[in-house]
Amino acid sequence: MRIGEWVEANARTDQPLGGYKFGVDGANAKLPYSSTEHNIDLTCLFGRLARLTGKRVWLQRRARAEAFVQGMWDSAGGFFYTGTNDGTTINTSPVPEDTQTWSYLSLRDRRRARSVDWAADKLAVLD
C-alpha cells in the first residue's frame, strides 16, 4: 500500500494523456515521460490493492492507469505504443514487445488481444 500511495503522490499526472509518470529524479522532481509498460504494471498493482483492502480508491487509480494504456492503442495497426515523453504527444517509435503481451496479461481485453499476434508477426527473429 505504501508503494501505491507513493506512486499516487509522486507519479500521477494531469497532463492530456493522463496516467502516471515514470517517477522522480534525484532532486525528487517528476520525470517528464510516461510509459505504457509502467501503467500496465500499475493496473495490476492497483487492482490487487483494491482486492486486498476493499477500498474503491484503488479501483479509481487502476482506471486512471488503464485509461493511459488504452490511449496508447493504435487500432489500425493492432498494437500499443510505448508511451509519451511530454504527456501530450504519443511516441510512435519504438514499439516494444512487452507492451503488447503484458497489456493482454493485465487487462484481458479481447478487443486488444491482437497486439500479441502483432508482436509475434512484427518482432519475431528467425534464424
N, C-alpha and C positions, 0 to 999 in steps of 0.2 A: 504494500500500500504506500509505503514511503517513496518508492521509486515512481509510482503512478502520480502521486501528489507533486513530486519534484518535476516530472515531465509537464504536468499541467501548469505549474508556476513558472517554469523556465523555458518551455519549448512551444507552448501554444502560440499560434499567430492568428491575427485577424486580417492578414493580407488577402487579396482577392481569391487566391487558390486555397486558402484555409489550411486546415490540418495542424500538424506540429512540425516545428523546425528541427534541424539536425542536432541542436544542443547549444552549448555555450563555449566560448573560448577561454583562455587563461585569465582574462580580465572579467569573466562572468557576463560578457556581452553576447546576446543571441547571435548565432551564426545566421547568415542571410539565406541559406538554402534549405529546402525541404526535400526529403527523399520518399519515394513511393515505398521502397523497402522498409524504411523505418515506420512509416504509417501503417503498413501491413502488420508489422510486429506489434504496434500499439493496439490494433483491433483485437489481437489475441490477448494481450496483457489486460486491457480494459474489460474485455468480455469475461475473462477469468475472474477479475476482481469483482465484477458485478455478481457473478455466481457465488463467490466466496463470502461476500459481505451482504448481499441482498440490497445494496444501495443503488438506486436508479442513476445517480450522478455518473457512475462508471459506464452505464449504457449510453448516456449522452456524450461522454468523451469518446467512446467507441464509435459512435455515429459520426462524430467530427473527423476522426482519423479515416473512417471508411469513405466518407464523402470526398476526402482528398484523393484516396486511391481511385475511386470511381471517376473522378475528374481527370485522371491520367489515362483513361481508356481511349484508345483510338478504334472506333467502331469499324471504320473502313479496313484497317489493317488487321484487326483482331488481336491487339497486344496492348500492354501498358507501357507508357513512357516512364522514364527514370525519376522524374521529379521536376524541381524548379530551382534556379539559382537566386531568384529575386522575389518569389512569392506571387508574381504576376504572369510570367512567361513560362510555358512548359518547355523543358529541354526535350528536343526531338532526337538527340543523339548523345551518347549511345543508347541503345535499347537493350538492357541487360536481361539475362536469363532468369535470375532469381525473382524479379517482379512478376514474371509470367507464371511460374509454378507456385510460388509462395502465396500469391493472391488467391489461387484456387484452394490451396490448403487452408487458408484462413477464412475466406468468405463463402466458399462452396456455392458460388454463384454460377449456375449453369449457363446463364447468358454470356458469361465471360470465360467459360471453360476452354474456348478455342485458343486462348492465349498459350495453353500448354502445347497444343498442336503447332502453333506459330513457332514456339521456341524449338521444338523438335525439328521442324522443317527448316527454319532460317539459321539456327545456331549450332546445329549438329556438325561435328567434324568427322569426316570419313577418311580413313587412310587404308 
